[in-house]
Amino acid sequence: MIRKWDMHDEQVKRNCLDEIIARIEEQGDAAFGRIAAQDIVDIVASRLGPQIFNDTIDEVKKMLEKKLADLEVDLDVLRVLS
């Protein structure tokens, strides 16, 4: 199943998962608290954030290109024939 948030770059995804696993293993048997949870959020944001941002920009560009094409058609329809 492909989710919208799935990463295209598998190496980035693997590196992020490896870093999260390492951080959890560092905690050992200690309770997993807010600081450790924040570490994981920071890892995800720093490793995956740029790719998510860039993917979003690409999708917005495609959407704007389609809207612009639709607008061109609408304007052509309004053109007065001579």
DSSP file (Angstrom, degrees, kcal/mol; ACC not computed):
  #  RESIDUE AA STRUCTURE BP1 BP2  ACC     N-H-->O    O-->H-N    N-H-->O    O-->H-N    TCO  KAPPA ALPHA  PHI   PSI    X-CA   Y-CA   Z-CA
    1    1 A M              0   0    0      0, 0.0     2,-0.6     0, 0.0     0, 0.0   0.000 360.0 360.0 360.0 128.8    0.0    0.0    0.0
    2    2 A I        -     0   0    0      4,-0.0     2,-0.3     2,-0.0     3,-0.0  -0.837 360.0-161.9 -97.8 126.0    1.4    3.4   -1.0
    3    3 A R    >   -     0   0    0     -2,-0.6     3,-1.8     1,-0.1     0, 0.0  -0.724  30.0-115.2-103.1 156.4    0.7    6.2    1.4
    4    4 A K  T 3  S+     0   0    0     -2,-0.3    -1,-0.1     1,-0.3    -2,-0.0   0.818 116.3  51.0 -58.4 -31.1    1.0    9.9    0.6
    5    5 A W  T 3  S+     0   0    0      2,-0.1    -1,-0.3    -3,-0.0     2,-0.1   0.405  79.4 124.8 -92.0   3.8    3.9   10.3    3.0
    6    6 A D    <   -     0   0    0     -3,-1.8     2,-0.3     1,-0.1    -4,-0.0  -0.380  63.1-120.3 -62.4 140.7    5.9    7.4    1.7
    7    7 A M        -     0   0    0      1,-0.1    -1,-0.1     2,-0.1    -2,-0.1  -0.602  11.9-154.3 -86.6 142.7    9.4    8.5    0.8
    8    8 A H  S    S+     0   0    0     -2,-0.3     2,-1.0     1,-0.2    -1,-0.1   0.778  85.4  70.5 -81.0 -29.5   10.7    8.1   -2.7
    9    9 A D     >  -     0   0    0      1,-0.2     4,-1.9     2,-0.1     3,-0.2  -0.770  63.8-172.9 -94.4 100.0   14.3    8.0   -1.5
   10   10 A E  H  > S+     0   0    0     -2,-1.0     4,-2.8     1,-0.2     5,-0.2   0.819  82.3  58.4 -63.7 -32.2   14.7    4.6    0.3
   11   11 A Q  H  > S+     0   0    0      2,-0.2     4,-2.6     1,-0.2    -1,-0.2   0.909 106.1  48.2 -65.8 -41.4   18.2    5.4    1.6
   12   12 A V  H  > S+     0   0    0     -3,-0.2     4,-2.3     2,-0.2    -2,-0.2   0.921 113.0  49.1 -62.2 -43.6   16.9    8.5    3.4
   13   13 A K  H  X S+     0   0    0     -4,-1.9     4,-2.5     2,-0.2    -2,-0.2   0.928 111.8  47.8 -62.1 -46.4   14.1    6.4    4.9
   14   14 A R  H  X S+     0   0    0     -4,-2.8     4,-2.8     1,-0.2    -2,-0.2   0.911 111.5  50.6 -62.2 -42.7   16.5    3.7    6.0
   15   15 A N  H  X S+     0   0    0     -4,-2.6     4,-2.2     2,-0.2    -1,-0.2   0.905 111.0  49.0 -61.9 -41.4   18.9    6.2    7.5
   16   16 A C  H  X S+     0   0    0     -4,-2.3     4,-2.2     2,-0.2    -2,-0.2   0.933 112.7  47.0 -63.6 -46.5   16.0    7.8    9.4
   17   17 A L  H  X S+     0   0    0     -4,-2.5     4,-2.6     1,-0.2    -2,-0.2   0.907 111.4  51.6 -62.8 -41.9   14.7    4.4   10.7
   18   18 A D  H  X S+     0   0    0     -4,-2.8     4,-2.4     1,-0.2    -1,-0.2   0.905 110.5  48.7 -61.5 -41.1   18.3    3.4   11.7
   19   19 A E  H  X S+     0   0    0     -4,-2.2     4,-2.2     2,-0.2    -1,-0.2   0.891 111.5  49.0 -68.2 -38.3   18.8    6.6   13.7
   20   20 A I  H  X S+     0   0    0     -4,-2.2     4,-2.3     2,-0.2    -2,-0.2   0.930 111.9  49.1 -65.1 -44.7   15.4    6.2   15.5
   21   21 A I  H  X S+     0   0    0     -4,-2.6     4,-2.6     1,-0.2    -2,-0.2   0.922 111.2  50.0 -60.8 -44.2   16.2    2.6   16.4
   22   22 A A  H  X S+     0   0    0     -4,-2.4     4,-1.9     1,-0.2    -1,-0.2   0.909 110.0  50.6 -61.3 -41.9   19.6    3.6   17.7
   23   23 A R  H  X S+     0   0    0     -4,-2.2     4,-0.8     2,-0.2    -1,-0.2   0.894 111.8  47.1 -64.4 -40.1   18.1    6.4   19.8
   24   24 A I  H >X S+     0   0    0     -4,-2.3     3,-0.7     1,-0.2     4,-0.5   0.908 110.8  51.7 -67.5 -41.7   15.5    4.0   21.3
   25   25 A E  H >< S+     0   0    0     -4,-2.6     3,-1.1     1,-0.2    -2,-0.2   0.837 102.1  61.0 -64.8 -31.7   18.2    1.4   22.0
   26   26 A E  H 3< S+     0   0    0     -4,-1.9    -1,-0.2     1,-0.2    -2,-0.2   0.813  96.5  61.2 -61.5 -29.5   20.3    4.1   23.8
   27   27 A Q  H X< S-     0   0    0     -4,-0.8     3,-1.9    -3,-0.7    -1,-0.2   0.723  85.8-177.2 -71.1 -20.8   17.4    4.4   26.2
   28   28 A G  T <<  -     0   0    0     -3,-1.1    -1,-0.2    -4,-0.5    -2,-0.1  -0.340  64.6 -21.5  60.9-133.9   17.8    0.8   27.3
   29   29 A D  T 3  S+     0   0    0     -3,-0.1    -1,-0.3    -2,-0.1     3,-0.1   0.443 107.0 118.6 -88.2  -0.8   15.2   -0.3   29.8
   30   30 A A  S <  S-     0   0    0     -3,-1.9    -3,-0.1     1,-0.1     2,-0.0  -0.272  78.4 -91.6 -65.9 152.6   14.5    3.3   30.9
   31   31 A A        -     0   0    0      1,-0.1     2,-0.9     0, 0.0    -1,-0.1  -0.359  39.7-116.2 -62.8 142.4   11.0    4.7   30.4
   32   32 A F        +     0   0    0     -3,-0.1    -1,-0.1     4,-0.1     2,-0.1  -0.733  48.8 178.6 -85.7 107.7   10.6    6.4   27.1
   33   33 A G     >  -     0   0    0     -2,-0.9     4,-2.4     1,-0.0     5,-0.2  -0.216  43.7 -80.6-104.9-169.1    9.9   10.0   28.0
   34   34 A R  H  > S+     0   0    0      1,-0.2     4,-2.8     2,-0.2     5,-0.2   0.854 123.1  53.8 -62.4 -39.3    9.2   13.3   26.4
   35   35 A I  H  > S+     0   0    0      2,-0.2     4,-2.1     1,-0.2    -1,-0.2   0.933 111.8  44.6 -65.4 -44.6   12.8   14.1   25.8
   36   36 A A  H  > S+     0   0    0      2,-0.2     4,-1.8     1,-0.2    -2,-0.2   0.903 113.6  50.8 -64.8 -40.7   13.4   10.9   23.9
   37   37 A A  H  X S+     0   0    0     -4,-2.4     4,-2.2     1,-0.2    -2,-0.2   0.904 109.3  51.0 -63.3 -40.3   10.1   11.3   22.0
   38   38 A Q  H  X S+     0   0    0     -4,-2.8     4,-2.7     1,-0.2    -1,-0.2   0.879 105.5  56.9 -64.9 -36.4   11.2   14.9   21.1
   39   39 A D  H  X S+     0   0    0     -4,-2.1     4,-2.4     2,-0.2    -1,-0.2   0.919 107.7  47.7 -57.2 -43.6   14.5   13.4   19.8
   40   40 A I  H  X S+     0   0    0     -4,-1.8     4,-2.6     2,-0.2    -2,-0.2   0.913 110.7  50.3 -66.6 -42.7   12.6   11.2   17.5
   41   41 A V  H  X S+     0   0    0     -4,-2.2     4,-2.7     1,-0.2    -1,-0.2   0.919 111.4  49.9 -59.9 -42.6   10.4   14.0   16.2
   42   42 A D  H  X S+     0   0    0     -4,-2.7     4,-2.7     2,-0.2     5,-0.2   0.897 110.0  50.6 -63.1 -40.9   13.6   16.0   15.6
   43   43 A I  H  X S+     0   0    0     -4,-2.4     4,-2.6     2,-0.2     5,-0.4   0.948 113.1  45.3 -60.7 -49.2   15.1   13.1   13.7
   44   44 A V  H  X>S+     0   0    0     -4,-2.6     4,-2.6     1,-0.2     5,-0.9   0.928 114.9  47.8 -62.3 -45.3   12.1   12.7   11.5
   45   45 A A  H  X5S+     0   0    0     -4,-2.7     4,-1.0    -5,-0.2    -1,-0.2   0.913 116.4  42.5 -63.9 -42.6   11.7   16.4   10.9
   46   46 A S  H  <5S+     0   0    0     -4,-2.7    -1,-0.2    -5,-0.2    -2,-0.2   0.864 123.3  36.1 -74.8 -34.4   15.4   16.9   10.0
   47   47 A R  H  <5S+     0   0    0     -4,-2.6     4,-0.3    -5,-0.2    -2,-0.2   0.885 132.7  22.7 -85.7 -41.0   15.8   13.8    7.8
   48   48 A L  H  X5S+     0   0    0     -4,-2.6     4,-2.6    -5,-0.4     5,-0.2   0.693 103.2  81.4-101.9 -21.7   12.4   13.6    6.1
   49   49 A G  H  X<S+     0   0    0     -4,-1.0     4,-2.9    -5,-0.9     5,-0.2   0.908  91.7  49.3 -53.3 -50.8   11.2   17.2    6.3
   50   50 A P  H  > S+     0   0    0      0, 0.0     4,-2.6     0, 0.0    -1,-0.2   0.894 113.3  46.8 -60.1 -39.0   13.2   18.5    3.3
   51   51 A Q  H  > S+     0   0    0     -4,-0.3     4,-2.7     2,-0.2    -2,-0.2   0.914 112.8  48.9 -69.2 -41.2   12.0   15.7    1.1
   52   52 A I  H  X S+     0   0    0     -4,-2.6     4,-2.1     2,-0.2    -1,-0.2   0.923 112.7  49.4 -61.5 -43.5    8.4   16.1    2.2
   53   53 A F  H  X S+     0   0    0     -4,-2.9     4,-2.4    -5,-0.2    -2,-0.2   0.941 112.5  46.5 -60.3 -49.2    8.7   19.8    1.5
   54   54 A N  H  X S+     0   0    0     -4,-2.6     4,-2.2     1,-0.2    -2,-0.2   0.885 111.2  51.7 -63.7 -39.3   10.2   19.3   -2.0
   55   55 A D  H  X S+     0   0    0     -4,-2.7     4,-2.1     2,-0.2    -1,-0.2   0.891 109.8  50.6 -63.0 -38.2    7.6   16.7   -2.9
   56   56 A T  H  X S+     0   0    0     -4,-2.1     4,-2.5     2,-0.2    -2,-0.2   0.913 108.0  51.8 -65.4 -43.2    4.9   19.2   -1.8
   57   57 A I  H  X S+     0   0    0     -4,-2.4     4,-2.5     1,-0.2    -2,-0.2   0.919 109.1  51.3 -58.9 -43.6    6.4   21.9   -4.0
   58   58 A D  H  X S+     0   0    0     -4,-2.2     4,-2.0     1,-0.2    -1,-0.2   0.907 110.7  48.0 -60.4 -42.4    6.4   19.5   -7.0
   59   59 A E  H  X S+     0   0    0     -4,-2.1     4,-2.3     2,-0.2    -1,-0.2   0.900 111.3  50.0 -66.4 -40.1    2.7   18.7   -6.4
   60   60 A V  H  X S+     0   0    0     -4,-2.5     4,-2.8     2,-0.2     5,-0.2   0.904 108.7  53.1 -64.5 -40.9    1.8   22.4   -6.1
   61   61 A K  H  X S+     0   0    0     -4,-2.5     4,-2.4     2,-0.2    -2,-0.2   0.922 110.0  47.8 -59.9 -44.0    3.7   23.1   -9.3
   62   62 A K  H  X S+     0   0    0     -4,-2.0     4,-2.1     2,-0.2    -1,-0.2   0.915 112.1  49.6 -62.3 -42.9    1.7   20.4  -11.2
   63   63 A M  H  X S+     0   0    0     -4,-2.3     4,-2.4     1,-0.2    -2,-0.2   0.915 112.1  47.6 -63.4 -43.1   -1.5   21.7   -9.8
   64   64 A L  H  X S+     0   0    0     -4,-2.8     4,-2.8     2,-0.2    -1,-0.2   0.881 109.1  53.9 -66.7 -38.1   -0.7   25.3  -10.8
   65   65 A E  H  X S+     0   0    0     -4,-2.4     4,-2.1    -5,-0.2    -1,-0.2   0.908 110.7  46.8 -61.2 -41.2    0.3   24.2  -14.3
   66   66 A K  H  X S+     0   0    0     -4,-2.1     4,-2.4     2,-0.2    -2,-0.2   0.922 112.8  48.8 -66.6 -43.7   -3.1   22.4  -14.7
   67   67 A K  H  X S+     0   0    0     -4,-2.4     4,-2.4     1,-0.2    -2,-0.2   0.903 110.9  50.7 -62.7 -40.7   -4.9   25.5  -13.4
   68   68 A L  H  X S+     0   0    0     -4,-2.8     4,-2.3     2,-0.2    -1,-0.2   0.905 109.7  50.1 -64.2 -41.2   -3.0   27.7  -15.7
   69   69 A A  H  X S+     0   0    0     -4,-2.1     4,-1.9     2,-0.2    -2,-0.2   0.912 111.1  49.4 -62.6 -41.9   -3.8   25.5  -18.7
   70   70 A D  H  X S+     0   0    0     -4,-2.4     4,-2.3     1,-0.2    -2,-0.2   0.899 110.2  51.2 -63.1 -40.1   -7.5   25.5  -17.7
   71   71 A L  H  X S+     0   0    0     -4,-2.4     4,-2.6     2,-0.2    -2,-0.2   0.888 106.8  53.5 -65.0 -39.8   -7.4   29.3  -17.4
   72   72 A E  H  X S+     0   0    0     -4,-2.3     4,-2.3     2,-0.2    -1,-0.2   0.907 109.5  48.7 -60.9 -41.6   -5.9   29.6  -20.9
   73   73 A V  H  X S+     0   0    0     -4,-1.9     4,-2.0     2,-0.2    -2,-0.2   0.932 110.8  50.3 -63.8 -45.1   -8.7   27.5  -22.3
   74   74 A D  H  X S+     0   0    0     -4,-2.3     4,-1.4     1,-0.2    -2,-0.2   0.906 111.6  48.3 -59.6 -42.4  -11.3   29.7  -20.5
   75   75 A L  H  X S+     0   0    0     -4,-2.6     4,-0.8     1,-0.2    -1,-0.2   0.881 109.0  53.1 -67.2 -38.2   -9.6   32.9  -21.9
   76   76 A D  H >< S+     0   0    0     -4,-2.3     3,-0.6     1,-0.2    -1,-0.2   0.872 106.0  53.9 -63.9 -36.2   -9.6   31.4  -25.4
   77   77 A V  H 3< S+     0   0    0     -4,-2.0    -1,-0.2     1,-0.2    -2,-0.2   0.854 107.7  51.1 -65.1 -34.7  -13.3   30.7  -25.2
   78   78 A L  H 3< S+     0   0    0     -4,-1.4    -1,-0.2    -5,-0.2    -2,-0.2   0.651  84.1 115.6 -77.9 -14.7  -13.9   34.4  -24.2
   79   79 A R  S << S-     0   0    0     -4,-0.8     2,-0.5    -3,-0.6    -3,-0.0  -0.284  71.3-121.3 -60.1 135.9  -11.9   35.6  -27.3
   80   80 A V        -     0   0    0      1,-0.0     2,-0.3     2,-0.0    -1,-0.1  -0.669  23.5-132.9 -80.4 126.3  -14.0   37.6  -29.7
   81   81 A L              0   0    0     -2,-0.5    -1,-0.0     1,-0.1     0, 0.0  -0.625 360.0 360.0 -80.3 136.5  -14.0   36.0  -33.1
   82   82 A S              0   0    0     -2,-0.3    -1,-0.1     0, 0.0    -2,-0.0   0.408 360.0 360.0-118.2 360.0  -13.4   38.4  -36.0
